[in-house]
Amino acid sequence: MTPTEKESLMIASSHFLCKEFPKNFDKWSEKKVNDYCQNNAWEPFQYYEGSEIYEHIDRLSDDFINFKKWKESEK
């Protein structure tokens, strides 16, 4: 995971969770990440599975990265 990917996931997590991913989340197991997502879900996502919440976080993170690449290509 590159620093940009990790940072993007941390920022994106704040859109779906009450507490964004901590700095060491990339060292966690998939189960621990999913449990964290489920236990810290923002109210509209409280009935989602942790893995579903993570999928939303991952998609938004990809959008952040693609937007950054697009902006850099305009220079």
PDB file of N, CA, C and O in Angstrom:
ATOM      1  N   MET A   1       0.864  -1.179   0.000  1.00  0.00           N
ATOM      2  CA  MET A   1       0.000   0.000   0.000  1.00  0.00           C
ATOM      3  C   MET A   1       0.905   1.234   0.000  1.00  0.00           C
ATOM      4  O   MET A   1       1.780   1.382   0.853  1.00  0.00           O
ATOM      5  N   THR A   2       0.678   2.100  -0.958  1.00  0.00           N
ATOM      6  CA  THR A   2       1.483   3.320  -1.030  1.00  0.00           C
ATOM      7  C   THR A   2       0.975   4.333  -0.001  1.00  0.00           C
ATOM      8  O   THR A   2      -0.159   4.228   0.467  1.00  0.00           O
ATOM      9  N   PRO A   3       1.815   5.315   0.351  1.00  0.00           N
ATOM     10  CA  PRO A   3       1.345   6.344   1.294  1.00  0.00           C
ATOM     11  C   PRO A   3       0.068   7.038   0.819  1.00  0.00           C
ATOM     12  O   PRO A   3      -0.814   7.338   1.623  1.00  0.00           O
ATOM     13  N   THR A   4      -0.026   7.290  -0.472  1.00  0.00           N
ATOM     14  CA  THR A   4      -1.223   7.942  -0.995  1.00  0.00           C
ATOM     15  C   THR A   4      -2.458   7.067  -0.806  1.00  0.00           C
ATOM     16  O   THR A   4      -3.522   7.566  -0.438  1.00  0.00           O
ATOM     17  N   GLU A   5      -2.323   5.768  -1.054  1.00  0.00           N
ATOM     18  CA  GLU A   5      -3.456   4.852  -0.868  1.00  0.00           C
ATOM     19  C   GLU A   5      -3.875   4.806   0.597  1.00  0.00           C
ATOM     20  O   GLU A   5      -5.062   4.861   0.916  1.00  0.00           O
ATOM     21  N   LYS A   6      -2.898   4.705   1.475  1.00  0.00           N
ATOM     22  CA  LYS A   6      -3.191   4.640   2.909  1.00  0.00           C
ATOM     23  C   LYS A   6      -3.875   5.929   3.375  1.00  0.00           C
ATOM     24  O   LYS A   6      -4.892   5.881   4.068  1.00  0.00           O
ATOM     25  N   GLU A   7      -3.317   7.069   2.994  1.00  0.00           N
ATOM     26  CA  GLU A   7      -3.908   8.352   3.382  1.00  0.00           C
ATOM     27  C   GLU A   7      -5.311   8.511   2.822  1.00  0.00           C
ATOM     28  O   GLU A   7      -6.205   9.010   3.504  1.00  0.00           O
ATOM     29  N   SER A   8      -5.502   8.089   1.586  1.00  0.00           N
ATOM     30  CA  SER A   8      -6.829   8.196   0.969  1.00  0.00           C
ATOM     31  C   SER A   8      -7.845   7.329   1.697  1.00  0.00           C
ATOM     32  O   SER A   8      -8.985   7.745   1.905  1.00  0.00           O
ATOM     33  N   LEU A   9      -7.437   6.129   2.085  1.00  0.00           N
ATOM     34  CA  LEU A   9      -8.336   5.255   2.841  1.00  0.00           C
ATOM     35  C   LEU A   9      -8.666   5.866   4.202  1.00  0.00           C
ATOM     36  O   LEU A   9      -9.806   5.785   4.661  1.00  0.00           O
ATOM     37  N   MET A  10      -7.677   6.472   4.844  1.00  0.00           N
ATOM     38  CA  MET A  10      -7.932   7.100   6.142  1.00  0.00           C
ATOM     39  C   MET A  10      -8.924   8.258   5.999  1.00  0.00           C
ATOM     40  O   MET A  10      -9.847   8.387   6.803  1.00  0.00           O
ATOM     41  N   ILE A  11      -8.737   9.088   4.990  1.00  0.00           N
ATOM     42  CA  ILE A  11      -9.643  10.221   4.771  1.00  0.00           C
ATOM     43  C   ILE A  11     -11.037   9.716   4.399  1.00  0.00           C
ATOM     44  O   ILE A  11     -12.039  10.197   4.927  1.00  0.00           O
ATOM     45  N   ALA A  12     -11.093   8.744   3.487  1.00  0.00           N
ATOM     46  CA  ALA A  12     -12.389   8.206   3.061  1.00  0.00           C
ATOM     47  C   ALA A  12     -13.124   7.559   4.227  1.00  0.00           C
ATOM     48  O   ALA A  12     -14.351   7.626   4.301  1.00  0.00           O
ATOM     49  N   SER A  13     -12.384   6.937   5.136  1.00  0.00           N
ATOM     50  CA  SER A  13     -13.041   6.273   6.273  1.00  0.00           C
ATOM     51  C   SER A  13     -13.802   7.271   7.134  1.00  0.00           C
ATOM     52  O   SER A  13     -14.801   6.916   7.760  1.00  0.00           O
ATOM     53  N   SER A  14     -13.339   8.512   7.170  1.00  0.00           N
ATOM     54  CA  SER A  14     -14.026   9.518   7.993  1.00  0.00           C
ATOM     55  C   SER A  14     -15.390   9.896   7.426  1.00  0.00           C
ATOM     56  O   SER A  14     -16.183  10.546   8.107  1.00  0.00           O
ATOM     57  N   HIS A  15     -15.671   9.498   6.195  1.00  0.00           N
ATOM     58  CA  HIS A  15     -16.973   9.768   5.578  1.00  0.00           C
ATOM     59  C   HIS A  15     -18.010   8.703   5.918  1.00  0.00           C
ATOM     60  O   HIS A  15     -19.207   8.905   5.713  1.00  0.00           O
ATOM     61  N   PHE A  16     -17.546   7.572   6.437  1.00  0.00           N
ATOM     62  CA  PHE A  16     -18.444   6.454   6.727  1.00  0.00           C
ATOM     63  C   PHE A  16     -18.378   5.984   8.182  1.00  0.00           C
ATOM     64  O   PHE A  16     -19.248   5.244   8.641  1.00  0.00           O
ATOM     65  N   LEU A  17     -17.348   6.415   8.897  1.00  0.00           N
ATOM     66  CA  LEU A  17     -17.146   5.974  10.277  1.00  0.00           C
ATOM     67  C   LEU A  17     -17.155   7.163  11.232  1.00  0.00           C
ATOM     68  O   LEU A  17     -16.860   8.290  10.834  1.00  0.00           O
ATOM     69  N   CYS A  18     -17.492   6.908  12.480  1.00  0.00           N
ATOM     70  CA  CYS A  18     -17.443   7.955  13.500  1.00  0.00           C
ATOM     71  C   CYS A  18     -16.001   8.306  13.856  1.00  0.00           C
ATOM     72  O   CYS A  18     -15.695   9.443  14.217  1.00  0.00           O
ATOM     73  N   LYS A  19     -15.129   7.317  13.748  1.00  0.00           N
ATOM     74  CA  LYS A  19     -13.700   7.520  13.981  1.00  0.00           C
ATOM     75  C   LYS A  19     -12.954   6.979  12.777  1.00  0.00           C
ATOM     76  O   LYS A  19     -13.082   5.802  12.442  1.00  0.00           O
ATOM     77  N   GLU A  20     -12.171   7.836  12.120  1.00  0.00           N
ATOM     78  CA  GLU A  20     -11.444   7.380  10.934  1.00  0.00           C
ATOM     79  C   GLU A  20     -10.429   6.306  11.311  1.00  0.00           C
ATOM     80  O   GLU A  20     -10.094   6.138  12.484  1.00  0.00           O
ATOM     81  N   PHE A  21      -9.947   5.585  10.306  1.00  0.00           N
ATOM     82  CA  PHE A  21      -8.943   4.562  10.545  1.00  0.00           C
ATOM     83  C   PHE A  21      -7.726   5.177  11.237  1.00  0.00           C
ATOM     84  O   PHE A  21      -7.310   6.283  10.892  1.00  0.00           O
ATOM     85  N   PRO A  22      -7.160   4.474  12.202  1.00  0.00           N
ATOM     86  CA  PRO A  22      -5.913   4.954  12.814  1.00  0.00           C
ATOM     87  C   PRO A  22      -4.733   4.719  11.864  1.00  0.00           C
ATOM     88  O   PRO A  22      -4.861   4.003  10.870  1.00  0.00           O
ATOM     89  N   LYS A  23      -3.610   5.316  12.174  1.00  0.00           N
ATOM     90  CA  LYS A  23      -2.448   5.236  11.285  1.00  0.00           C
ATOM     91  C   LYS A  23      -1.935   3.819  11.063  1.00  0.00           C
ATOM     92  O   LYS A  23      -1.318   3.546  10.033  1.00  0.00           O
ATOM     93  N   ASN A  24      -2.174   2.922  11.995  1.00  0.00           N
ATOM     94  CA  ASN A  24      -1.645   1.566  11.860  1.00  0.00           C
ATOM     95  C   ASN A  24      -2.652   0.563  11.274  1.00  0.00           C
ATOM     96  O   ASN A  24      -2.410  -0.643  11.306  1.00  0.00           O
ATOM     97  N   PHE A  25      -3.759   1.049  10.750  1.00  0.00           N
ATOM     98  CA  PHE A  25      -4.804   0.126  10.263  1.00  0.00           C
ATOM     99  C   PHE A  25      -4.308  -0.779   9.138  1.00  0.00           C
ATOM    100  O   PHE A  25      -4.827  -1.880   8.957  1.00  0.00           O
ATOM    101  N   ASP A  26      -3.326  -0.332   8.394  1.00  0.00           N
ATOM    102  CA  ASP A  26      -2.827  -1.125   7.265  1.00  0.00           C
ATOM    103  C   ASP A  26      -2.075  -2.377   7.725  1.00  0.00           C
ATOM    104  O   ASP A  26      -1.751  -3.237   6.906  1.00  0.00           O
ATOM    105  N   LYS A  27      -1.803  -2.483   8.996  1.00  0.00           N
ATOM    106  CA  LYS A  27      -1.137  -3.668   9.548  1.00  0.00           C
ATOM    107  C   LYS A  27      -2.160  -4.667  10.108  1.00  0.00           C
ATOM    108  O   LYS A  27      -1.792  -5.766  10.521  1.00  0.00           O
ATOM    109  N   TRP A  28      -3.416  -4.291  10.120  1.00  0.00           N
ATOM    110  CA  TRP A  28      -4.479  -5.130  10.669  1.00  0.00           C
ATOM    111  C   TRP A  28      -4.874  -6.235   9.702  1.00  0.00           C
ATOM    112  O   TRP A  28      -4.645  -6.150   8.496  1.00  0.00           O
ATOM    113  N   SER A  29      -5.473  -7.272  10.269  1.00  0.00           N
ATOM    114  CA  SER A  29      -6.065  -8.335   9.443  1.00  0.00           C
ATOM    115  C   SER A  29      -7.357  -7.801   8.816  1.00  0.00           C
ATOM    116  O   SER A  29      -7.907  -6.795   9.263  1.00  0.00           O
ATOM    117  N   GLU A  30      -7.822  -8.478   7.794  1.00  0.00           N
ATOM    118  CA  GLU A  30      -9.077  -8.094   7.138  1.00  0.00           C
ATOM    119  C   GLU A  30     -10.230  -8.136   8.146  1.00  0.00           C
ATOM    120  O   GLU A  30     -11.100  -7.265   8.137  1.00  0.00           O
ATOM    121  N   LYS A  31     -10.230  -9.149   9.009  1.00  0.00           N
ATOM    122  CA  LYS A  31     -11.286  -9.269  10.010  1.00  0.00           C
ATOM    123  C   LYS A  31     -11.275  -8.084  10.967  1.00  0.00           C
ATOM    124  O   LYS A  31     -12.331  -7.559  11.318  1.00  0.00           O
ATOM    125  N   LYS A  32     -10.093  -7.663  11.388  1.00  0.00           N
ATOM    126  CA  LYS A  32     -10.005  -6.532  12.317  1.00  0.00           C
ATOM    127  C   LYS A  32     -10.484  -5.239  11.649  1.00  0.00           C
ATOM    128  O   LYS A  32     -11.161  -4.427  12.279  1.00  0.00           O
ATOM    129  N   VAL A  33     -10.136  -5.053  10.386  1.00  0.00           N
ATOM    130  CA  VAL A  33     -10.605  -3.871   9.646  1.00  0.00           C
ATOM    131  C   VAL A  33     -12.126  -3.894   9.543  1.00  0.00           C
ATOM    132  O   VAL A  33     -12.783  -2.883   9.793  1.00  0.00           O
ATOM    133  N   ASN A  34     -12.685  -5.040   9.177  1.00  0.00           N
ATOM    134  CA  ASN A  34     -14.142  -5.157   9.043  1.00  0.00           C
ATOM    135  C   ASN A  34     -14.840  -4.949  10.388  1.00  0.00           C
ATOM    136  O   ASN A  34     -15.879  -4.293  10.453  1.00  0.00           O
ATOM    137  N   ASP A  35     -14.274  -5.502  11.456  1.00  0.00           N
ATOM    138  CA  ASP A  35     -14.849  -5.293  12.795  1.00  0.00           C
ATOM    139  C   ASP A  35     -14.808  -3.819  13.183  1.00  0.00           C
ATOM    140  O   ASP A  35     -15.766  -3.293  13.751  1.00  0.00           O
ATOM    141  N   TYR A  36     -13.692  -3.154  12.872  1.00  0.00           N
ATOM    142  CA  TYR A  36     -13.561  -1.732  13.180  1.00  0.00           C
ATOM    143  C   TYR A  36     -14.626  -0.938  12.428  1.00  0.00           C
ATOM    144  O   TYR A  36     -15.255  -0.039  12.986  1.00  0.00           O
ATOM    145  N   CYS A  37     -14.818  -1.279  11.160  1.00  0.00           N
ATOM    146  CA  CYS A  37     -15.831  -0.587  10.348  1.00  0.00           C
ATOM    147  C   CYS A  37     -17.221  -0.773  10.955  1.00  0.00           C
ATOM    148  O   CYS A  37     -17.988   0.182  11.076  1.00  0.00           O
ATOM    149  N   GLN A  38     -17.530  -1.987  11.327  1.00  0.00           N
ATOM    150  CA  GLN A  38     -18.861  -2.257  11.867  1.00  0.00           C
ATOM    151  C   GLN A  38     -19.056  -1.584  13.230  1.00  0.00           C
ATOM    152  O   GLN A  38     -20.131  -1.053  13.511  1.00  0.00           O
ATOM    153  N   ASN A  39     -18.032  -1.607  14.065  1.00  0.00           N
ATOM    154  CA  ASN A  39     -18.135  -1.038  15.414  1.00  0.00           C
ATOM    155  C   ASN A  39     -18.092   0.487  15.440  1.00  0.00           C
ATOM    156  O   ASN A  39     -18.500   1.101  16.427  1.00  0.00           O
ATOM    157  N   ASN A  40     -17.603   1.101  14.368  1.00  0.00           N
ATOM    158  CA  ASN A  40     -17.482   2.558  14.319  1.00  0.00           C
ATOM    159  C   ASN A  40     -18.299   3.169  13.188  1.00  0.00           C
ATOM    160  O   ASN A  40     -18.038   4.294  12.764  1.00  0.00           O
ATOM    161  N   ALA A  41     -19.281   2.429  12.704  1.00  0.00           N
ATOM    162  CA  ALA A  41     -20.098   2.898  11.576  1.00  0.00           C
ATOM    163  C   ALA A  41     -20.869   4.164  11.941  1.00  0.00           C
ATOM    164  O   ALA A  41     -21.446   4.276  13.023  1.00  0.00           O
ATOM    165  N   TRP A  42     -20.862   5.109  11.008  1.00  0.00           N
ATOM    166  CA  TRP A  42     -21.689   6.304  11.131  1.00  0.00           C
ATOM    167  C   TRP A  42     -23.146   5.840  11.058  1.00  0.00           C
ATOM    168  O   TRP A  42     -23.443   4.857  10.379  1.00  0.00           O
ATOM    169  N   GLU A  43     -24.037   6.516  11.731  1.00  0.00           N
ATOM    170  CA  GLU A  43     -25.426   6.064  11.899  1.00  0.00           C
ATOM    171  C   GLU A  43     -26.104   5.568  10.622  1.00  0.00           C
ATOM    172  O   GLU A  43     -26.741   4.516  10.668  1.00  0.00           O
ATOM    173  N   PRO A  44     -26.005   6.258   9.491  1.00  0.00           N
ATOM    174  CA  PRO A  44     -26.678   5.736   8.294  1.00  0.00           C
ATOM    175  C   PRO A  44     -26.178   4.359   7.836  1.00  0.00           C
ATOM    176  O   PRO A  44     -26.849   3.678   7.060  1.00  0.00           O
ATOM    177  N   PHE A  45     -25.004   3.956   8.316  1.00  0.00           N
ATOM    178  CA  PHE A  45     -24.418   2.679   7.909  1.00  0.00           C
ATOM    179  C   PHE A  45     -24.390   1.662   9.046  1.00  0.00           C
ATOM    180  O   PHE A  45     -23.733   0.626   8.936  1.00  0.00           O
ATOM    181  N   GLN A  46     -25.089   1.947  10.121  1.00  0.00           N
ATOM    182  CA  GLN A  46     -24.997   1.095  11.309  1.00  0.00           C
ATOM    183  C   GLN A  46     -25.494  -0.335  11.106  1.00  0.00           C
ATOM    184  O   GLN A  46     -25.119  -1.226  11.868  1.00  0.00           O
ATOM    185  N   TYR A  47     -26.320  -0.570  10.105  1.00  0.00           N
ATOM    186  CA  TYR A  47     -26.821  -1.921   9.872  1.00  0.00           C
ATOM    187  C   TYR A  47     -26.095  -2.635   8.726  1.00  0.00           C
ATOM    188  O   TYR A  47     -26.482  -3.735   8.330  1.00  0.00           O
ATOM    189  N   TYR A  48     -25.057  -2.012   8.204  1.00  0.00           N
ATOM    190  CA  TYR A  48     -24.261  -2.630   7.140  1.00  0.00           C
ATOM    191  C   TYR A  48     -23.227  -3.560   7.775  1.00  0.00           C
ATOM    192  O   TYR A  48     -22.804  -3.356   8.913  1.00  0.00           O
ATOM    193  N   GLU A  49     -22.838  -4.565   7.032  1.00  0.00           N
ATOM    194  CA  GLU A  49     -21.720  -5.408   7.447  1.00  0.00           C
ATOM    195  C   GLU A  49     -20.436  -4.581   7.335  1.00  0.00           C
ATOM    196  O   GLU A  49     -20.343  -3.662   6.522  1.00  0.00           O
ATOM    197  N   GLY A  50     -19.466  -4.920   8.153  1.00  0.00           N
ATOM    198  CA  GLY A  50     -18.190  -4.214   8.110  1.00  0.00           C
ATOM    199  C   GLY A  50     -17.550  -4.259   6.733  1.00  0.00           C
ATOM    200  O   GLY A  50     -16.982  -3.268   6.274  1.00  0.00           O
ATOM    201  N   SER A  51     -17.641  -5.402   6.077  1.00  0.00           N
ATOM    202  CA  SER A  51     -17.050  -5.545   4.743  1.00  0.00           C
ATOM    203  C   SER A  51     -17.742  -4.638   3.722  1.00  0.00           C
ATOM    204  O   SER A  51     -17.091  -4.126   2.812  1.00  0.00           O
ATOM    205  N   GLU A  52     -19.047  -4.436   3.865  1.00  0.00           N
ATOM    206  CA  GLU A  52     -19.781  -3.539   2.960  1.00  0.00           C
ATOM    207  C   GLU A  52     -19.336  -2.091   3.173  1.00  0.00           C
ATOM    208  O   GLU A  52     -19.162  -1.337   2.216  1.00  0.00           O
ATOM    209  N   ILE A  53     -19.156  -1.720   4.425  1.00  0.00           N
ATOM    210  CA  ILE A  53     -18.696  -0.355   4.731  1.00  0.00           C
ATOM    211  C   ILE A  53     -17.303  -0.152   4.155  1.00  0.00           C
ATOM    212  O   ILE A  53     -17.010   0.891   3.570  1.00  0.00           O
ATOM    213  N   TYR A  54     -16.445  -1.157   4.324  1.00  0.00           N
ATOM    214  CA  TYR A  54     -15.091  -1.042   3.778  1.00  0.00           C
ATOM    215  C   TYR A  54     -15.121  -0.885   2.260  1.00  0.00           C
ATOM    216  O   TYR A  54     -14.317  -0.131   1.712  1.00  0.00           O
ATOM    217  N   GLU A  55     -16.015  -1.567   1.576  1.00  0.00           N
ATOM    218  CA  GLU A  55     -16.132  -1.425   0.120  1.00  0.00           C
ATOM    219  C   GLU A  55     -16.444   0.020  -0.261  1.00  0.00           C
ATOM    220  O   GLU A  55     -15.880   0.546  -1.220  1.00  0.00           O
ATOM    221  N   HIS A  56     -17.337   0.661   0.484  1.00  0.00           N
ATOM    222  CA  HIS A  56     -17.651   2.078   0.226  1.00  0.00           C
ATOM    223  C   HIS A  56     -16.419   2.949   0.461  1.00  0.00           C
ATOM    224  O   HIS A  56     -16.122   3.846  -0.328  1.00  0.00           O
ATOM    225  N   ILE A  57     -15.718   2.679   1.541  1.00  0.00           N
ATOM    226  CA  ILE A  57     -14.501   3.438   1.858  1.00  0.00           C
ATOM    227  C   ILE A  57     -13.479   3.272   0.740  1.00  0.00           C
ATOM    228  O   ILE A  57     -12.871   4.246   0.297  1.00  0.00           O
ATOM    229  N   ASP A  58     -13.297   2.051   0.291  1.00  0.00           N
ATOM    230  CA  ASP A  58     -12.318   1.756  -0.755  1.00  0.00           C
ATOM    231  C   ASP A  58     -12.673   2.457  -2.066  1.00  0.00           C
ATOM    232  O   ASP A  58     -11.798   2.994  -2.746  1.00  0.00           O
ATOM    233  N   ARG A  59     -13.948   2.450  -2.413  1.00  0.00           N
ATOM    234  CA  ARG A  59     -14.375   3.126  -3.657  1.00  0.00           C
ATOM    235  C   ARG A  59     -14.132   4.631  -3.585  1.00  0.00           C
ATOM    236  O   ARG A  59     -13.647   5.230  -4.544  1.00  0.00           O
ATOM    237  N   LEU A  60     -14.467   5.235  -2.457  1.00  0.00           N
ATOM    238  CA  LEU A  60     -14.239   6.677  -2.312  1.00  0.00           C
ATOM    239  C   LEU A  60     -12.747   6.985  -2.333  1.00  0.00           C
ATOM    240  O   LEU A  60     -12.329   7.988  -2.912  1.00  0.00           O
ATOM    241  N   SER A  61     -11.956   6.145  -1.714  1.00  0.00           N
ATOM    242  CA  SER A  61     -10.507   6.300  -1.733  1.00  0.00           C
ATOM    243  C   SER A  61      -9.978   6.261  -3.171  1.00  0.00           C
ATOM    244  O   SER A  61      -9.139   7.079  -3.550  1.00  0.00           O
ATOM    245  N   ASP A  62     -10.467   5.317  -3.959  1.00  0.00           N
ATOM    246  CA  ASP A  62     -10.074   5.241  -5.374  1.00  0.00           C
ATOM    247  C   ASP A  62     -10.438   6.520  -6.109  1.00  0.00           C
ATOM    248  O   ASP A  62      -9.668   6.994  -6.945  1.00  0.00           O
ATOM    249  N   ASP A  63     -11.599   7.083  -5.811  1.00  0.00           N
ATOM    250  CA  ASP A  63     -12.010   8.340  -6.441  1.00  0.00           C
ATOM    251  C   ASP A  63     -11.047   9.473  -6.076  1.00  0.00           C
ATOM    252  O   ASP A  63     -10.689  10.286  -6.928  1.00  0.00           O
ATOM    253  N   PHE A  64     -10.631   9.521  -4.811  1.00  0.00           N
ATOM    254  CA  PHE A  64      -9.659  10.543  -4.388  1.00  0.00           C
ATOM    255  C   PHE A  64      -8.367  10.412  -5.193  1.00  0.00           C
ATOM    256  O   PHE A  64      -7.836  11.402  -5.697  1.00  0.00           O
ATOM    257  N   ILE A  65      -7.868   9.185  -5.309  1.00  0.00           N
ATOM    258  CA  ILE A  65      -6.608   8.948  -6.016  1.00  0.00           C
ATOM    259  C   ILE A  65      -6.744   9.287  -7.492  1.00  0.00           C
ATOM    260  O   ILE A  65      -5.861   9.924  -8.066  1.00  0.00           O
ATOM    261  N   ASN A  66      -7.845   8.866  -8.113  1.00  0.00           N
ATOM    262  CA  ASN A  66      -8.052   9.170  -9.527  1.00  0.00           C
ATOM    263  C   ASN A  66      -8.204  10.665  -9.768  1.00  0.00           C
ATOM    264  O   ASN A  66      -7.725  11.177 -10.780  1.00  0.00           O
ATOM    265  N   PHE A  67      -8.857  11.368  -8.863  1.00  0.00           N
ATOM    266  CA  PHE A  67      -8.990  12.812  -8.998  1.00  0.00           C
ATOM    267  C   PHE A  67      -7.622  13.477  -8.905  1.00  0.00           C
ATOM    268  O   PHE A  67      -7.311  14.388  -9.673  1.00  0.00           O
ATOM    269  N   LYS A  68      -6.818  13.021  -7.971  1.00  0.00           N
ATOM    270  CA  LYS A  68      -5.475  13.590  -7.822  1.00  0.00           C
ATOM    271  C   LYS A  68      -4.660  13.377  -9.091  1.00  0.00           C
ATOM    272  O   LYS A  68      -3.982  14.296  -9.551  1.00  0.00           O
ATOM    273  N   LYS A  69      -4.719  12.168  -9.666  1.00  0.00           N
ATOM    274  CA  LYS A  69      -3.999  11.880 -10.899  1.00  0.00           C
ATOM    275  C   LYS A  69      -4.501  12.768 -12.029  1.00  0.00           C
ATOM    276  O   LYS A  69      -3.703  13.283 -12.813  1.00  0.00           O
ATOM    277  N   TRP A  70      -5.798  12.951 -12.119  1.00  0.00           N
ATOM    278  CA  TRP A  70      -6.387  13.789 -13.159  1.00  0.00           C
ATOM    279  C   TRP A  70      -5.918  15.233 -13.020  1.00  0.00           C
ATOM    280  O   TRP A  70      -5.557  15.868 -14.011  1.00  0.00           O
ATOM    281  N   LYS A  71      -5.923  15.753 -11.787  1.00  0.00           N
ATOM    282  CA  LYS A  71      -5.477  17.140 -11.568  1.00  0.00           C
ATOM    283  C   LYS A  71      -3.993  17.296 -11.910  1.00  0.00           C
ATOM    284  O   LYS A  71      -3.582  18.315 -12.464  1.00  0.00           O
ATOM    285  N   GLU A  72      -3.205  16.291 -11.580  1.00  0.00           N
ATOM    286  CA  GLU A  72      -1.777  16.358 -11.893  1.00  0.00           C
ATOM    287  C   GLU A  72      -1.520  16.294 -13.396  1.00  0.00           C
ATOM    288  O   GLU A  72      -0.553  16.875 -13.889  1.00  0.00           O
ATOM    289  N   SER A  73      -2.376  15.594 -14.114  1.00  0.00           N
ATOM    290  CA  SER A  73      -2.198  15.485 -15.565  1.00  0.00           C
ATOM    291  C   SER A  73      -2.564  16.782 -16.284  1.00  0.00           C
ATOM    292  O   SER A  73      -2.168  16.991 -17.431  1.00  0.00           O
ATOM    293  N   GLU A  74      -3.318  17.652 -15.612  1.00  0.00           N
ATOM    294  CA  GLU A  74      -3.696  18.932 -16.222  1.00  0.00           C
ATOM    295  C   GLU A  74      -2.568  19.940 -16.207  1.00  0.00           C
ATOM    296  O   GLU A  74      -2.612  20.931 -16.936  1.00  0.00           O
ATOM    297  N   LYS A  75      -1.565  19.703 -15.393  1.00  0.00           N
ATOM    298  CA  LYS A  75      -0.459  20.675 -15.252  1.00  0.00           C
ATOM    299  C   LYS A  75       0.411  20.728 -16.465  1.00  0.00           C
ATOM    300  O   LYS A  75       1.376  21.492 -16.500  1.00  0.00           O
TER     301      LYS A  75
END
